Amino acid sequence: MEFIWVTDGAGWRSTLRPLREYFDKADFLMNLEMLKNRCLDKIIKRF
């Protein structure tokens, strides 16, 4: 795991192109709700 991008959700409006490029290549793109639901903990445990 090299990088996890976390967006507040509104980022899809203001940074659509960079997010889209990252989404197409990356393993992990998360939003704040996913962090609240402990998704990051699950990802870290895999590594």
C-alpha positions in Angstrom: 0.0 0.0 0.0 1.5 3.3 -1.0 -1.3 5.8 -0.9 -4.9 6.1 0.2 -6.9 9.2 -0.9 -9.6 10.3 1.5 -12.2 12.8 0.2 -14.9 14.6 2.1 -17.3 13.7 -0.6 -17.5 17.2 -2.0 -14.1 16.6 -3.6 -15.9 14.9 -6.5 -17.1 18.4 -7.5 -13.9 20.4 -7.1 -11.3 17.8 -8.0 -13.1 15.5 -10.4 -10.3 15.0 -12.9 -7.5 14.1 -10.4 -9.9 11.9 -8.4 -11.1 10.1 -11.5 -7.5 9.5 -12.6 -6.6 8.2 -9.2 -9.7 6.0 -9.0 -8.8 4.4 -12.3 -5.3 3.4 -11.1 -5.5 3.0 -7.4 -6.5 0.4 -4.9 -8.1 2.6 -2.3 -10.2 5.8 -2.6 -12.2 6.5 0.5 -14.6 9.1 1.9 -15.0 10.3 5.5 -18.0 8.1 6.0 -15.9 5.0 5.2 -13.3 6.2 7.8 -16.1 6.5 10.4 -17.1 2.9 9.5 -13.5 1.7 10.2 -12.8 0.7 6.6 -9.2 2.0 7.0 -8.6 -0.5 9.8 -9.7 -3.3 7.6 -7.3 -2.2 4.8 -4.4 -1.9 7.2 -4.9 -5.3 8.6 -4.6 -6.8 5.1 -1.0 -5.4 4.9 
